[in-house]
Amino acid sequence: MVTLTSHFKQQPPISSDALHRSNRATLPLAAEFRTLSIQLGEDDERQTQRVRKLPNFLRLPLWRKLLEDLLPFKSPHRQQERQERRREAALVRVAQQLRGCQFHRDTVKESYQRMGILPNDGLDTEAAEARLLRHGANVIRWRSRRRILSVLGWFFGGFNRFLWLSVIVFWLCWKPIGNPPQTGNLALGIVIIVIIVMQAMFNAWQEWMTSRALESITSMKPECAVVVRSGRQLSVSPADLVPGDIVVLRAGDLVPADIRLVQTSVDLSLDRSALTGVAEPTIGTTETTSANYLETCNMAMMGSAIVQGDCRGIVVATGNRTVLGRLNKLVRHQEVAPKRTILQLEVRRLVNGLTTLSLVVGAIFVILWAVWLRTKFPGFMSVSDALANGVGVLVTFVPGSLPISLTLALTAIAKRMQRNRILIKNLTTVETLGSISAICCEKTGTLTQRQMVVTRVAYADAEVHAAQVHVDNGVAARRVYETAAWCNNAILDPETAHLPAAEREATGDATDCALLRLATHMRAVQVPDHETLLTIPFSLRSRWMLTVCRTDETKNPFILIKGAPETLIARSTSIQNASGEIINLDDEIRSKLKEVQRRWADEGCRLLLLCRRDFAEGNNPLAELADSPAKLFVEAGKSVSQLTIVGLVGMVDPPRPEIPGVVDTFRKAGVRVFMTTGDYSHTAAYVARQCRIITSATVDGIDQVLDAEAQQPEEKGTKEVADDAVPASCKASNSDLARQESRADSQHTLTTPRSLVVSGPELRGLSTSAWDTISAYEEIVFARITPEQKLQIVEELRARDSYVAVTGDDVNDLPAMRAAHVSVAMGNGSEVSKAAADVVLLDNNFSSVVVAIECGRLVFINLKKVIIYLLPMTNLSEIVPSLFNVVFGLPIPLSTFLMLVINTVTDVWASVVLINEEPETDIMLTPPRNPKREKLVDVKFFLQAYGFIGLIQTLSGHIMFFLCLYLRGGIAPKHVFLAFNKWTDGYMGKTKEELAHLVSIAGSAHFMALVIMQWGNMFVARTRTVSVFRQNPLWGPKSNTLLLVAIPVSILVALFFNEIRWFNSVFLTGPIPVEFFFLPIPFAIALIACEEIRKLVVRRYPSSWVARLAW
């Protein structure tokens, strides 16, 4: 794209309101736009590969989806992968549709013919109405979920649908099934409704807190549009525009549809930042400037704005068929169906699995009653009791607070990260950070200090230090000054205007700032005033920046250009020496320049070639085009040849002092750090060694990768294809680098990692097996990388089960950031990169990523602790009483209401506090979790929850139940088992009311025993292998005194629900005997002791079967 200068007569500016409306949608759309642009520019082979992947990830049939939701042991990562592929499929489909658009390739005459209109007449009224009926209104529509559907989702989504089923059953058990009606069933239904409302409120709060609302796209349309119809200019509503309309636009207008420019003023420029994220205006022209539909300058897309000039264009797409409409649909889909992390999917699968199990168990209970109890023991259990018992299993079996605990865990960790100046855009990103196994980071600004300084300049016959250039006033220095200062997008900070020029700070790209500072120090150089006619910004594809300038002395335009040496040397024919004399660029000087380039790069310098091209007066193709930016752009692009080399400059940007230690920390944590940069491979390798990204003495190049591929019999024919795809100069360059690195100082050498340096051109045409080889390296530097290649690197790493984080700084990084699992931006980065990133490092310190990954791992560990705390109580300890009631004929030892109290009240405080636990060991000394292999819950986890902790808790609770019956009523356990319908008037000499009161008291004792057992479980759940005495909650760096608050809280809850008479009469609870506040304590201590013995065995005998079964 081309930026314009301000020498043209200024047109009326766009209103601030229009600019505000236009820019509000910039940030969410830019990443999709850049990714689409890359896909449109890919070759046929790459497109075929993308399309071939799509059928494997199409939407599953509904019955398969429901089955997967109900089966608890299916891998959640497959669901996440399917979500990602659906998103990719949607993008690929849009790219295929846009690839078929040929409007930008047509000439102006062909455009009129394609649309069936005449240039001066446009459409007539009848044709416009017919096309409006055929194509529909020019309105971007999206069938998003209405607010009422969102509200219904809060109340009826997830586990709530089963709670509503329970409410219906309890109400039916009250009336009309209940005979006589039992008030307790009605009260339970009301209690469950209260629980549903509370969860719905939490869901609403969660959606409000975590969602990033997308601004209205419709506000980016103008209020009216001027069109040519039947030979007259008319003002119509933008909604009435149809394909074929000729639209007239002037400065300040918003483009109302996608139009093909057919007539433009010489100074036409457009603001496309709403789509591209690039703030600089671009030129508009009637000529095709790119084969890419999204990048050509003869198309104006809906959402763009006319900055200056005027134009006419033919509408080629309206409404949802515009580029903006297609992007809006993609982004809206992500908002309506947000991506779930693997941890969320695992929790969801666990809840769904437990729900399925509870439904099965509840159904079995009802069936047993219907086929056995109803006939064998009539009067033991009524219809309402059987249904209530079965539904009670459903209500109490599933830890409904688990999704809430997950959100609270993510929120707590996000707040912790915020205290470390780390901004998390979405709570779900926190968990993904814990699985990151590879980080692709930019060199400049991320690994380095972004304080680029020019240290040396090379001419044809001399290498001089920058200090010498500062005081030089010769012709050679003047040319260096002109290219460094005028071919530059950096500016001097206005806030430092009071300082001397050499001391002022510069803002902009690090390279441009370094050159601008060089120019400000060259105080001895005298240059005339100049005017910049055209600027073509630096592009990673072209690897050069160009300006067309003219001075007040000659008024003859000339070209200044700077860029990558390997790109511009081939386009140059002459070079200046230190005295300013222009000499021929022969092979000897070329070889000398390449040797200087290699030597400086080996010393860590970023290299830039400064060039220019002067034209003789009377033979200057640019002279007559000064007032026509579009034509000047085309001609300037053709003139990047026969250049004169002004000088080769070397710049250094020192690494941040903390980076080597940070990289070592990542290495110990099993996270690979890869460098991706546009720099020369030698420069990148030098800086990578300074940052300890490269530590081994021997560094491989592409030759070693291809050799490894050639050793595989099934891939014999691939090496030749790859060899042809890699330029010989690049292969030789990196082979030399490998030989030089093998002789490097071995003080950084490690025994395990292998290092690889590969450049962008060498990646073209590589086979799958070659990428397998590359991804196996521990230390990789990707040099001379384009945005397309950076995206490819992320995709290839993801395809090989790596969880990838990407740092980005500008618009070119957006596609790779979008494709990564986690995208990271620096606080001083561009606005568009910060808006697209999942994580923003507000302190601009890369070491903060260490804290972020540590927090992500802590989420997973602490959530396991919460689940191991909740499951034994909410499942086994509450299901066994119902089982004993149905199978062994006991009066139900624990009522459904008290089960709900444990599930939703007494356990909540401790589970929330456990979320904030400190790690028991250094979690950054363990490899990252691979979600495909390490699940949140597995068989070993269930064995610990049910076969160990749950068994002890269940046994303790029933012992207290039977003990209370014996102490308070003199009824021994042998008289309680198999009582069935004998438990009524006269049994053991007691009335029915006395038996009911006795059961309510014993049930409350059972309840209190379970509460006290949870105190013990609360302490054991804090650690997985470390003794509770080494990590006690009272003192020390890992204390958690808030955990002790759970004890008085649970006691107060128990007193509240068991001592108040209203609860006694409605929910059949009873007062807890005093001794039963103390009798369960030894059982809790026994639980802690048993768990301490288990942990001791795990620590002492890590190869034992106990250790192998540890959770």
N, C-alpha and C positions, 0 to 999 in steps of 0.2 A: 504494500500500500504506500501511497505517496502523501506526504504532508505538504502543506502550503505555507508560504510566508506572507507577511503582512504588507507587501509593497503595493498590492492592488488597492483600488479605492474601496473603502470599507462600506459594506452593505448594511442595511438595518439589521441589528442583531436579533437572534432568537430570544423571545421573551423568557424571563427567568422561570416562569411557570411551565412553559413548554420544555425548557431544558430539564427542569426538575422531573416532569412526568417522563421524559425520555430516559433519563439516567436511572430512574428508580428500578427499572427492570434489567439494568446492565448486568449486575452481579450474578443473578441466578442463571441467566441465559448464556453468558460468555463461555463457560466451560463446554456446554453442549455445542455451541457454534464452532469453537475451535476444533473439537473432536470431529464434528461433521466435515469441516474443511479438510482435515487430515485424511479422512476416509474417502472424500471425493478425489483427493490427489493421489491415492494409492494405485499401484499397478494392478493389472488384471489378476495376477497370481495371488496377490495379497487379498483382493476382493473375494476371490473364489474361496480362499481359506476361511474367511469370515463367514461367508454364506453357508459353507459346508458344515460349520459347527452348529448352526441354528436348529435343524430338525431334532437334535438330541435333547433340546431344552424347551420344546414347546409345552404349552400348558397341559397338564395331566387331566385325564377324565375326572369328573367330580367324585366318582366312587373311589378312585385311587387316592385322591386328595383327602377325602374323609377317612379312609383307612389309614393313611400315613399319620393323620392327626391323632388317631386313637391308639396306634401302636407306640409304646413308650420307648422302644429300644432302637428305632431307626435313627440313622445318623443325621443330626440337624444340619451339618455342614452341607449336605446335599440340597436341602431346602434353600440355604443361603446361596449356594452356587446356582441353583435354578433361578432365584430372584435376580442375581447378577446377569445371567444369560438372557433373561427376559428383557432386562434393561438394554443390554447390548443388542438384542434382536430388534428392539424398537428403533434404536439408533441406526442400525444397518438398513432397516427397511426405509427409513427416511433418506439415508444416503443413496440408496438405489433409486428412489423416486426422483431425487434432485439430480442424480447422474443422468437421468433421461431428459432433463430440461435442456433445450437447445436454443433458447431465446437469445442468450448472450453470444452465441456463435453466428447467428444470422446477421447479415448486413441490415442497415436501416431500411432499405427497400424491401428486403425479404421479410422483415418484421411486419411492415404494413401488409404485405401480401398474405403472410401467415394468419393475421387477424382479420383479413378481409375488409380493410378500411382504406380510405384515401387520406393523405397527409393533412389536407386542409378541411376536410369535412367531418371526419370522425364517424361515430355511429349515429344513426338516426334514432328517433324516439322509440319506434316500434322494435328495432333490433335490440336496443338497450333493454327494453322491457322483457323481450323474449329471453335474452341472455340472463337477466336477473332471475327469471323463473327457473332457468336451467341450472345456474350456478349457485343461486341463493344469495342472501345478503352478505355484504362485506363486513362480517362481524365474526370475531374470534369467539367461538363457543367451546365450552368444556363442561361435560356432564359430571361435574364434581359432586361429591356427597353433600346433600343439603344439611342444614343444621339439625333438622329433625332426625335425620338418619344418624348423625353423630351422637345426638342425645340418646337415641334408641340403642346405639352401640355401647354407650356407657352403662346403660341399665341392663341390657340383655346380651351383651357380648361375653365371650369367654366362659368362665365358670358360672357367671350369674344366671345363665339360662337354666342350669340345673338347680340353682337356688330357687328360681321361680317355680320350677316343677315341685320342689319341696314345699313351697308356700301353698300351692294348690292342694297338694295331698294333705298337708296338716289342716287346712281349712275344711276339706272334705271329711277328714277324721273328726273334726269338731261337729260339723253339721253337713250333710244329713246322716253320714255313716255312724258317727258316734251315738251310742245308745247306752246310757245317757250321754249328752254332750260333755266333753271334757274341756274345761277352760284352758288347761295347759296346752292343748293342741292349738287353740286359737292364739294364745300368747306366743307360742313358738313361731307360728306363722308371722306374727307382727315383728318379733325379734329378727327373724330372717329378712323381712322387708327393710328394717332399719339397717341391717348389715349391707344389704344391696345398695341402699341409698348412700351409705358411707363409702362403699367402694366406687360407686358411680361418681361421687364428688371427688374422690381421689383420682379417678380416671380423667375427669374433666380438668383437674388441676395439672395432672401430668401432661395432658395434651396441650394445655395452654403454656406450660413451662418449656416443653421440649420442642414444640413445633416452631419452625421458622416460616412465618407467613409470607407467601409470595404476593408481591404488590400487584395490583390490578393491571392487566395488560391492556384493557380497553381504554385506559387513560392515556395511552400512547398514540391514540388516533386524533387527528384534528377535528374541529367542530364542523368544518365544511371543506369542500374540495372544488376546484375550478376545472371543468372538463370542456372539451370541444365536442359538441354534438350538432349534427346538421349544419356545420359551418359556423356555428356561433359558440362563444364562450359562455358557459352556464355555471352557476354555483349550485352544487347539489350536496346532499348528505353523503358522507363517506360510505355509509351503509349501502347506498344505491350504486356504487361503482361496480362495473362488470369487466371481465376480460375483453380487451379491445378498446376500452375508453382511452382517449388521449387526455392526460392530466397535465395541467400547467402549474408549475411550482416556482415560488420565489423565495428569497432569503427570509428565514424565520418560519417557513412552513414545515410541518411534519409530513413525511411521506405516507399517504393513506393506504397504499397497497404495494405489492411488488411490481415495479415498473421497469421496462426496458427503455433506457434513455435514447431518444432519437434526435434531440436538438438541445444543445447546451451552450451557455455563454462561456467565454474564455476563462472566467475566474470561478467557475462552479466548484464548490467544495461541499462535502457532506459530513455530518457527524454520525458515525455508525457505532458509537460507543455502546448504545443500548443492546447491540448484538455482539460486537466483538470484544468489548471491554477496553478497547484502545481509545484513549481520550483525544488523540490528534485527529483533526479532520482529514479526509481523503479527497482526492480529486474526482470529478465526474466527467466522463467522456462518452462519446458515441461509439468509440472503437473498442474492440475486444482486447483486453490487456492480459487475460489469463484464461486458460481452459477450465479453470475451477469456477463453477457457478457462483460460489460464495465470495470469491476473491477478485473477480473481474470488476473493472471500474465503470462498465456501461450498464450496470444493474443498480437500482436503488430499491432497497428492501423496506417493507413496512417497519416502522419504528425508528428509521433514520430521520435526520433533520437536515434541512438546507441551511448551511452556515452562511454562504455568500453566493452571489450569482443567481441565475434562473435557468430553467430547463423545461423541456417537454418530454413526456415518456408515455409509452403504451402499457396499460395495465395487462399483466400476464398472469397474475394469480391474486385471488381475493380470499378473505376469511381464513379458515383453517388450512387452506392450501398454500398460504404464504409461508415463507421461511419462519417468520415470527410465530405464526399459528402452529407450525409443526414443532418448533422448539417449546412453545408454551404447553403443548400437549405432553411433551416429554417431561418437562419440569413439573407440571401439575400432577402427572401420574406418580412422580416420586414423592410429591407432597401428600397425595391421597393414600398411596400405598407405600409408606416409608420403608426403607430397608431395615430389616431386623438383623441384629447381630446373632452370632451363634449361641451366645449365652442366653439371650432372650428366647431363641428357638428351643434350647435345651430345657429351660424352665417351663416353657409352654408345653413341650412334649411330656415332661414329668407330670405336670398338672393334668394333662389330658389322659395320660396313662393311668394315673391314680383314680381319675374320674371313671374311666372305663372299668377298672377293677372294683371300685365301689358300687357301680351299677350292677355288675355281675354278682357281687356278694349280697347286695340288697335284694336282688331278684331271687337269689338262692334262698334267702331267709323267708321271703314271701311264699315261694314254692314249697319250702319245708312246712310252713304253717298250713298251706292249703292241702297238701297231700298227706300230711302226717299229724301235726299237732291238732288240727281242727277236728280230726276224727278220733285220734288216739287219746287225747286229753281235752275233751270238750270243756269249755269254760276257762281254760288256762290263759288263752289270749284271744281277744276279740278281733274283729276285722280291722277296726280302727287302730288297735294296738299293733297288729301285724304290719299294717301299712306305715304307721308312724315309725316303727322299729326299722323297717327297710329303708325308709327315706332318711331316717336319722343317720344311718351308716353313710349315705351319700353326703350329707351335710358335714359330718364330722371327719370323714376319712381323708378329705383333700385339704391340705394346708392352704386355705384361700388367701392367707396373708403373704404367700411366697412371692407372687408378682410384685406386691407392694414392697416387700423386703428388697427385691432386686432393684426397683427404682430408687428406694431410699439409699441403697448401697452405692449406686451410681451417683446419686446426688451428693452423698457425703464425700466420695472420692473426688468428684468434680470441684467441690468447695476446697478440699485440701490442695488440689492442683491450682486453684485460683489464688490461694495464698502464696504459691510459688510463682506467681505471675504467668500462669499458663491458662489461656482461655480455651474452653471446650465448647464448641458450637452445639453439639448434640450429645446427650448423656450416653447414648449407645456407643459412641466412639471410645469411651473410657475402657470398656471391656476389650474392644478390639486391640487396643494398644498392648495389652498383655500377651497377645499372640504374635506380635511383630517379630519376624525373623530376619528381615533384610531392610536396610534403609538406603535409599538412593538419594544422596544429598548433593546439592549444588556446591561448587567450590567457592565462588565469589560471594561473600556476604554471609555464608553459612559456616564454612570452614575457615575462611579468612576474615580479616578485620574490615574489609571494604574500604581500605585506605590505600588505594592504588597510587603509586608514585612512579613517574618516568625516571629511570636511573641512567640510561645510556641511549645514544643515537649512533647509527652506523650510516656512513656515506659509501660511495664507491671505493674510496681509497683510505678511509679512516674510520676508527671507532672512537667516539668521544664521550666523556662523562656528561651527564645532564648539567652539572655546574658550569662546564665550559660553554654549553649552548646558551645558558642564561645570560652570559655577557657578550656573546657573539652578535655582531651587527652586520654581517656580510649577507650576500645574496642567498647563500644556502640556508642560513638561519632564518631569513625572511620567508623563504618558501616553506620551511618547516613550521614557522609561526602561522602562516596563512592556512595551511592544511589542518594544523592542530586546533586553531581557534575558530575557523569559519566552517569547517566540516565537523560540526559538533552540536549536540543537542543539550549539553549541560549549560547551566546558567550560574552566575555568581549570586550567592544568597543576598537578597536585598537588606536583610537585617545587619549585614556586615559592611554596608556601603560606606561607613565612616572610616574603615580601615584602608590601608594601602592595598592596591590591587593584588600584590603578591601574597598578602595575608588574609584575603577574603576566602570564605568557604564556598565551595561549589556544590550544587545539588543536581542530581541526575544519575545516569549510568556511571558505574565506577570507572570504566575506561575513559569515557568522555570527560569525567571530572579530572582524571589524571592529566589528560592532554590539555584541558583548559588551564589547570594549574601550571603546567609547563609554559604555556603561552603567557600567562600573567607574570611569570618570572623573567621573561625575555624582554626586559625593559629597554635594552639597547636598540631593539629593532624598531624601525620607523616604517609604518605601513599606512597606505591611504584608506580613506573611508570606503566601505564596500556595501553592496546590496546583494542579498541572497534571493535568487529567483525561484529556486526549486530545491527541495530536500527529499531524498529517498532514504528513509531510515534504514539502519542496519537490520539485516535479516539473517537468521541462521541458515537459510537456504542459499542465499547468494553470498553471504559472509563478507559483505562490504556495505559501506554507507557512502552516499554521493550527494554533493551539493553543486548547484550551478550558481556561480557568482559573477559579478562584474564590479569593477572599481570606478571611482569617480575620475580616475586618470584617463582610462582608455574606453570605457563603456563597452568593451568587447567581452562577451561572456566566456567563461572558461570553467572547466570541471575540476573539482577537488574530490578526491576519493581516498578512503582509508579502509583497510580490511585485512583478511588473513593473507599472509605472505604467499602460501602455496596457491592461492586463488589469483592474486593480482600480479605475481611475477610472470605468470604465463601470458598476461595481457599487456605486459610492458615491453617497450622497445628501446628505452633510454634511461639513464640514471644520472644524477648530479653528483659531483665530487664535493669535497669539503670546501672548495673555493667557489662553488656555484656553477662550475662549467658543466654543461650537458654533454655526456659522452654516450657512445653506443653501448647497449647492454649485450655484451657478447657472452659466449659460453663460460669463459673464465670468470667473469664477474658474477654470473648466475651461480656457478659452483661456490664462489666465495660467499655470496649471500646465504646460500643454503648451509654452508659450514658455520657461519656466524649464527644463523637461526638455530641450528642444532646445539651449538655450544651455549648460547644464552638460555635456551630452553632447559638444558641440563642443569643450569644454575637457578632454575625456577622463575625465569622471566616470562611474562606474557608478551607476545610479539605482535606488532602491528606494522603494516607497511603503509606509508604515506605516499600518495601519488597525486598527479595532476595531469591535465591535458589542456594545452593552450592551442588556440586556433589563430591562424593568420587572418587579419582583417580582409574582408572581401571574400573570404572562403570559410566562413564560420556558419555551420548549419543551425547554430543556436541563436544567431543574432536577430532573426526576424520572428522568433517564437517567444520573446520575453513576456508577452501579454497573453499567451495561450498555454496554460499549464499542462493541459492534456497532451498537446502536440510536443511540448518541451519535454514532458516525461518520456514519451516514446523515443524521441530523438536522443535524449541523454542516455537512455538505456542502450541504444545502438552504439553509442560513442565510448563505451567502456572497453577501449582497446587503444593500442599505440600510446600507452601511458608513459609518463616520465616518473621514475621513482625519486621521490624527494628525500626519503630516508627510512631506515628501519629503526623503530623505537622499541626499547625493552622496558617493561614495567614490572614492578614487584608489588605483591600484596601479601604481607606476612600473615601466617596462620594465627588464629586466636590462641592465646596462651593455654587455654583450658582444653583445647581440642585433643591433643595426644592422650591425656588422661581419660577423656570422655570415650574415645575410641577404644582404649584398653578396657574400660568398664563394659562397653557393649560386647567386646570380644569375650570377656569372662561370662557374660550373660547369654552367650550363644547367639548374639545378633550380629549379622554381617553388615558392615558399612561399606557401601560402594560409592565411588565418586562419579558423578556425571557432569561433564563440563564441555564447553565449546572450545576450550584451549587446545593447543598443540599437545600431542601425546607426551613429549619429553617434559614439557612444563608441568603437565598434570601429574606425571609420575614423580617428579621432584617434590611437588607440594604434598602429594599423597604420602611420600616417605616422611616428610616433616610432620605430617599429621598422624603418622603411624597407621594409616590405612594400608600401606604396603610395609611389611616387616621382614619378608623373606629375602635372602640374598639373590635368589634367582627369580627373575620375572619372565613369565611366558608371554608370547605374542600370538598372533593369529596362526602362525605356522605350526605351533605346537597344538593348537586346537584342531587344525585340519589334519595334522598327522594322527592325532588320537582318533579322529573320525575315520581316517583311511584304514585303521587297523580293524574296523568292524566290517566283517565280510558282507553284510547285507547292505552296506552303504558305500560300496566301492566306487560307484559312478558319481557320487555326489561331490567329491573333492574337486573334480575338474570344473564342475559348474560354479562352485564357490570360488575357485581360483580365478576364473574368468571374471567373476563379479567384483573382485577386489583389485583396485589399481595397483600396479607394480610398485609405484612410488610409496604407497602406504604400507605395503608388505615389507618393503625394504626398510622403511623408517622404523617400524616396530620391531623388526628383526635386529636392527642395530641397537635399539633400546634394550632388547632382551640381553644382548651380549654385554652392553655396558652395565646393566643392572647386576649381571652375574659377577661382575668384578667390584661391586659396591661394598662399602663397609658392612661387615657382617654383625655389627653390634645390635642391629635391630632384628636379627634373624630369630624366628621361632621354629620349632621343630615340626609343627603340624601344618600351618597354612601354606597354600600355594597362591602365588600372585599372578595376575593377568592384567595386561594393558592392551586394550583394543580400541581402535578408532571407528568413527561412524561409517566411513566408506567400506571398512572391512566387514561390517555386519550385513551388507547387502547380499542376498542370495544364499545365506547360510541355511543348512538343512536342520531338521528337528534334532538329529543326533549331535550336530555341532552346538546347538543351543543347550542340549543336555550336558555337554562337556563344559561349556562356559558357566552354566549355573552351578556346577559342582565346585568351582573355585571359591575359596574363602575370602580372597581379597581381589577386588576388581576395580579398575579405573576405566571408565568409558570416556574417551576423548573425542573432540570434534563431533559432538552429538547434535543432531537436529531434533526438533519437537516430535517428528514422526518416529524417529529412532528411540527417543526416550519413552514414548508411548509403547513401542514394540518391546523394549526392555522390560517394562512393568508387566506387560501381558505375558511375556515368555516366563518371567519369574513366577507369576501367579499360576501359570499352567503347570508348574513343577512344585506346587504345594508350598510355595513361600508366601508368607504374609508380609506384604510390602508397605512400607511408609515412604512417601516422596516429599521432599522439600521443594518449594517453588517460589519464584520471585516475580514473575511477570506473566503476561498473557500466553506466551509460548509454552509455559509449563502447565497450563490448565488441563489439556487432554491427559497427560500423565498423572496429574493430581486427581483427576476424576476417576481414572482407572485403578488407582491404588486403593488398598484397604483403608489407609489413613493418609491424609494430606496435611502437610505442615507448612506454615508460613511464618516468617519473621515479623516482628512488630513494626520494623522500619521498611518492610517490603511494600510492593505496590498495593493499591486498594483492591484491585481485582483479585490478586492472589490471596489476600487476607479474607476476602469475602468468599472465595471458593474453598478455602482450607477448612479442614475439620478441627485443626488445632492451631492456635496462634501463640507464638512465644513472645509475650509482651516485653520481656526484658532483652530480646534479641540475642539470647544466649542458647547455643545449641545444647549445652549441658542440661538444659531444662527437659530435653527429651528423655534423659535418663530418669528423671522424676516421673514423667508422664508414663513411661513403660512400667516403672515400679508400681505406680498406682494402678495401672491396668491389671498387672498380675495380682495385686492385693485384692482387687474386686473378686476375682475368681476364687482365691483362697478363702476369703471371708464369707463368701456366699455358700461355699461348701460347709463352713462352720454353722451358718444359720440353718441350712437344711438338715445337718446331722442333729441339730438341736430340736427342730420342729418335727421331723418325721417320726421318731419313736413315739412321741406323745400323741400326735394327731392321727396316727395310723394304728399301730399294734395296741397301745395302751387303751385306745378307745373302741377298737373293733372287737377285742376279746370279750368285754362285758356283754356286748350284744350277742356274740357267739355263744357264750355260756348261757345266756337267757333262752336262746332258741334251742340249742342242742342238749344242754344239761338241765334245763328246767329251773334255773336259778331265777329269783326275782332280779331284775336288771340291776347290776351293781353300780352303774353310773348312768344317770339320766342324760338324755339328749341335750337338755339345756346346759347342764354342767360341762358336757363335752364342748358345747359352743363357747362357753365362758373361757375354757382353757385355750381353745383354738383362736379366739378373736380378742381376748383381753389379757389374760395372765402371761401368755407367751410373747406378746408383742414387745414389751419393753426390753426384755433380754435379747430378743432377736435384733432389734434396732441397735442396741449397744454393741452386740457382737460384730456388727457391720464395721464398726470403727476400731476394731482390734489392730494392734501393730503386728507385723509378721514375726513368727517365732524364730525364723532363721533369715539369713541374707538371701532374699529371693532373687537378687541380681547375680547370684553365683550358680543358678540353675538355668538350663536351656529353656527357651520359650515353649509354651504349651502348643502342641499341634492338635487343634480341635478334632481332627479326624481320628486321632488315636487316644487322646486323653479327654474323657467325657466328664461332665459335671457330676453325674452319678453313674455308677456301674455296679456290677455284681458285688464287688468287695465293699462298696459303700452301703448297699442294702444289707449285707451281712452284719456290718457294724451297727447300722441303725436298728434292724429288727432282731437279728440273732444274738446281739450282745446287749446294747443299751435298752432297747425296747423290751427284751425278755425280762431283764432285771426290774425295770419300772413296772411292767405288768404284774409280775409276781408280787412285788412289794405292795402295789395297790390292792390286790385281792386279799393278801394277807391281812391288811388293815380292815378290809370289808368284813371278812369272816371273824376277825378278832373283835370287832365292834359288835357284831351280832351276838357273839358269845358273851362278852362282858356286859352288854346292856340288856340282852334278852335271854341269855342262857341257852341259845340255840347253837349247837355244835355244827361244824361244816358238813358232817355226814347227814344231818337233817335238812341241809339247804340244797345239796346236790339232788337232782332228780325229784325235786318237790313237785314241779309242774302244777297241776290243778289242785294239789293238796294244800297249796299256800293260800288258804282262805279261812273263813271263820272256824275256830276251834282247833286250828293246827297248832300243836305244841302248847295248847291251853290258852291261846290268845285270840282276841277278836281280830276281824279283818282290819279295823282301823289301827289297832295296836301293831299289827304286822306291817302295815303301810308306814306308820310313823317310825318303826324300827328300821325299815329299809331306807327311809329318807335320811335318818341319822347315819347309818352305816355307809350310805352312798356319799354323804358329805365327808365322812372320814376317808373314804376312798379318794374323793376329790382332793382333799388336803394332802394325802400321801403322794398323789401324783404331782401336786404343786411343789412339794418339798423335794421330790425326786428330780424335778426339773432344775432345782437349785444345784444339785450335784452335777446334772448333765450340763448345766451352764458353765461350770468350772472345767469340766473335762473337754467340752467342745472348743475351748480357747486354743488348744494346741493339738497337733496331730501326733507328734513324737516327743516333744519336750515336756518334761515334768511340770505339773502345775505349780510346784514349789519353786521352780526356777523362773517361772513367769507368772508370779502371783499377781492378783489384781490390786493389792494394797500399796505396794511400793516398787521402786525400781523404774527404769526407763520405759518398760512396757506395761506399766500398771494401768488399770482401767477401773477406777473406783465407782464409776457410774453403774457398773455391773451389779454392785452390791445393793443399789437402790431397788433392783428387781425383787429383793426379798421382802421389804416392808410393803411394796406395791402389791405383790401377790397376796400377802396376808390381809391387807385391807380389802382387796377384791373378794377374797374368800369370806371374810366377815360380812361384807356388804350383801352378798347374795345368799348367804346361809343363815344369817342372824335376823334379818328383817322378815317379819311375819308375812308380809304380802307375797314375797318370793316363796316362802314356805308353803303358802296355801295355793298359789297359782302354779308354780313350777315343781312342787313336791320336794323342795329341798328341806334340810333340817339343820339344827344347830350342831356345830362341830364340838364333840366332847373335848375338854381341855387337854386330856392326856394325848389326844391324837394330833396335837400340835408338836409333840415331842417324840412320840413313838416312831414316826417314819425317819427321823434324823439318822439313826444308825444305818438304815438301809441306804440313804444318800451317801453316807461316808463309805459304806461298802462298795457302792458304785464307783466312787472316786478311787478307792483302793484297787479294785479290779482293773480299772482303766490305767492306773499307774503301773501295775504289774505288766499289763500288755505293752505299754509304751517302753518300759524298761527292757523287755524281751526284744522289741523292735530295734532299740538302740544297740543293745549288746550283741544280738545275733541277727544281723541284717539279712542273712541267707536262710533263716528259719522259715517254716511254713506260716508262723504267726506274722512275720514281717512281710511275707509275700501276700498275705491276705489283708494287710493294713490299708486303710482308706487314704 
